[in-house]
């Protein structure tokens, strides 16, 4: 057995380590002297200071919640404000008999036993010196009742708080959104410290998207309180920083016109400034009153909203999936021009139907006996389906998909409202991965007229329209225009957001499409003559009538027999003036029947309002 | 030969407690010091825990269990411990990784491993395993260690420390790192090396600072100065300082501290128990307590200096000095000198796991002292 023998000098080693031990002992002695010095400062030098703090009075630290920023429209009209209310609150630490107090309060203010259980649970979770809300929005009478009985409830008090209020009710329900009580899910995404003393947080819409900006920074005050918890003296005060005020691009007048013009139709209207991407009006119908949510919506009210077949809580403008129908045609036509598949003067004969070479199945044009010979301009003006069946067939789905992708179809626009949907712009690749099926040539035809798998959100369509209007110069849709720190500071504008992938198209091709869309509103046979009529500016537009219900080969679409919910969706997109566009509008009226009869006149009202033209009704 | 241990040189016939304890490998002075400290601890705990007897009983059961461990370790020869060092360390490391993968959460950190019967904190095992292994490894070769062996030592310290910091348990990670670094320091590495290491660490700080995001910097700043954050960690410190300061020279008397008794002081039976002592017994009381800590550690350092191998010397030195680091960090923390890292006051704070490891450490000290070969034999 051989082990490597290591020569060790034991005497030297132990001296080395012992020296270090002595050094360490001295060092430890110094450190402990420092501790003693620190203790002597606290306990002897500053003793009186701390003695006062601890003796008769106690020190409390109260969070000072910041005031939430206000939200204005572009004219400075308030869309979301803070109004004072009174709430009944309790500080657990200062309550002597908690259970008894709660049951007596419950009797006085008719608080249900479930609410009491909730409150007890909350008390257990929080620090004992934090306020717990028992009842929000006390009426004047309730405040009076409590004041008369205050002596019975030490540690309970009426506290004035600011609460969010939406003066225009349902008008901005989806876009501005609403605030609500902070729940567990919210707690995971916020800095809990900054929300001490804050009861509400943005739940939907702009209120949620710009939560950080609107909320502000919590402050605190360190105070001396007496035994009853009343503040005797303030020791330190770090004021809170109010949230920033938010100015939106929305115009309340236009928004009102949009809401009224859409009337009883379910659906959506999006109007934007194509130069900046600023959203001027955005409506989703049906709507609801956001004020219901602010201090906790009742189960009954919520059930009504949730279970309604019309889904009022659903924001159709950014989440509604609609087949674009014929509103897709200008983009398909542009694809044809850009990829050299058609030219301005190429004519296609429309007999009223189209079939693929060697196949029996015939695809119908909306006009049963056909448009005859149509060129590109007339194909758009009259919305000839056969022209686009043929064009899509020659383009093929994947080339079409890649071109539409440049216009944002199938992608989120990134609008500053949470939970935007992506829509769907189909491709053979998509069908393989999503459905594990091959792409059929017939599906290309249907895609060419914006039906089939195509799904577009109104905001997406508005963005794509603004790209047409601006001949490819893009500005992504944005609700917020700017913010300011407080009422005295300057408004700082938000930057215009742009997309990197610009659709590069020949200048002349843009013009062909714009001219054709002008023909829609001004041409003899244009589908939206009502829009161009007696109007000082030139409007470019396109109607769309999107099928909700598949009609079989030999059946006829019969408005009379079909249930309202299965009627076609009516769509219209437009921009004006055609040569120097300032205004883009997209209208989707669910089950509106026809784009030209229903959606186009609604868009005309919007255009009139924007350009200050009096309409017949006025 | 063994009878030598039982006979007092001056009074060969007299029976003495010291000698009797020696038979079961316990050191009387250290034992006396520890028992005094534990007694004071129970008294304070009674006050801090709202005079709840059940709390005391639970703490007593822990002390009993921990003492059982102490006696067992005291009876294991230091050489056996040295042999087992690698195995203990390896097992500890595996358990630490297991904690990160399948550990149970408590208070937002993953520290516990559920072994069916007991829940177990592998980081506690590492408090012993790290200095044990580093001492065993360094003492294999002549001191001071070469640079390449030092690098190995650093890895032995840093790897478990990082794993524990990730749980996250910064306090324990720092204590474990310091217990290993103390061994390295005691092994006699040159001052030049120590100073250049400190300089390198100091110059890395600004670089790190610039690499951090704003919110990370903010977090570091509140960590260093908790009083800037009175709604969060600063609350503890503010209340703790009031408790300590109002205690004055002689204190308010046992069970008389208002900050403590009126529940203003958070975590008063665990990390902030020192503030209760300071409020109720004043500067005189805490002075005596700190002296008791110094006396216990002093005995440990004496044992280290009398040890017969470098391994034992290094290990004993590290255990004694780490004990003082514990005290310094805790007291520094509650008096607002150091950031709040969550280190309990050793042998006084309520809580089981650290009690077991601390007394195990003293078991090792006693083993080192009582297993010396007698020169007289």
Contacts between the chains, C-beta under 8 A, distances in Angstrom:
chain1	res1	chain2	res2	distance
A	6	B	140	7.4
A	6	B	141	5.9
A	6	B	142	6.6
A	7	B	142	7.0
A	8	B	142	5.1
A	8	B	310	7.7
A	9	B	142	6.7
A	10	B	310	7.9
A	13	B	142	6.9
A	13	B	143	4.8
A	13	B	188	7.9
A	13	B	310	5.2
A	14	B	310	7.2
A	14	B	313	6.5
A	16	B	143	5.8
A	16	B	144	6.9
A	16	B	187	8.0
A	16	B	188	4.0
A	17	B	143	7.0
A	17	B	186	5.4
A	17	B	187	7.1
A	17	B	188	6.5
A	17	B	304	7.8
A	17	B	310	6.4
A	17	B	313	4.8
A	17	B	314	6.5
A	17	B	317	6.9
A	18	B	305	5.2
A	18	B	313	7.8
A	19	B	188	7.8
A	20	B	185	6.3
A	20	B	186	4.6
A	20	B	187	7.9
A	20	B	188	6.1
A	20	B	317	7.5
A	21	B	186	6.6
A	21	B	301	5.6
A	21	B	304	5.7
A	21	B	305	5.7
A	21	B	313	7.9
A	21	B	317	5.3
A	24	B	182	7.5
A	24	B	185	7.5
A	24	B	186	7.2
A	24	B	301	7.5
A	24	B	317	7.1
A	24	B	321	5.4
A	25	B	298	7.3
A	25	B	301	5.6
A	28	B	294	7.5
A	28	B	297	7.1
A	28	B	321	6.8
A	28	B	324	4.9
A	28	B	328	7.8
A	29	B	294	7.6
A	31	B	324	7.7
A	31	B	328	5.3
A	32	B	290	5.8
A	32	B	294	6.3
A	32	B	324	7.7
A	32	B	328	7.1
A	34	B	337	7.6
A	35	B	290	6.6
A	35	B	328	6.7
A	35	B	331	5.2
A	35	B	332	6.7
A	35	B	335	7.3
A	35	B	337	7.6
A	36	B	287	6.4
A	36	B	290	6.7
A	38	B	332	7.8
A	38	B	335	5.0
A	38	B	337	5.5
A	39	B	244	6.9
A	39	B	278	6.8
A	39	B	283	5.8
A	39	B	286	5.7
A	39	B	287	7.7
A	39	B	331	7.9
A	39	B	335	6.4
A	40	B	283	6.1
A	42	B	241	6.3
A	42	B	244	4.9
A	42	B	245	4.4
A	42	B	278	7.9
A	42	B	335	6.3
A	43	B	244	6.3
A	43	B	245	6.0
A	43	B	247	5.6
A	43	B	248	5.6
A	43	B	249	6.5
A	43	B	278	6.7
A	43	B	282	6.3
A	43	B	283	4.4
A	43	B	286	8.0
A	44	B	248	7.1
A	44	B	249	6.1
A	44	B	283	6.3
A	46	B	245	5.3
A	47	B	245	5.9
A	47	B	246	7.2
A	47	B	248	4.6
A	47	B	249	7.6
A	49	B	245	6.8
A	50	B	241	6.8
A	50	B	242	5.1
A	50	B	244	7.4
A	50	B	245	2.7
A	50	B	246	4.6
A	51	B	245	7.2
A	51	B	246	4.7
A	51	B	248	6.9
A	53	B	242	5.0
A	53	B	245	7.8
A	53	B	246	7.1
A	54	B	242	4.9
A	54	B	243	7.1
A	54	B	245	7.7
A	54	B	246	3.8
A	54	B	258	5.9
A	54	B	259	5.5
A	55	B	246	7.1
A	55	B	258	7.4
A	58	B	262	7.7
A	58	B	264	6.6
A	59	B	238	6.9
A	59	B	239	7.5
A	59	B	242	6.5
A	61	B	230	4.8
A	61	B	231	6.3
A	61	B	235	6.2
A	61	B	238	7.4
A	63	B	231	5.7
A	128	B	263	7.6
A	193	B	229	7.3
A	193	B	231	5.6
A	193	B	232	5.2
A	196	B	231	5.3
A	218	B	231	7.3
A	220	B	230	5.6
A	220	B	231	5.6
A	222	B	230	6.2
A	222	B	238	7.6
A	236	B	230	7.9
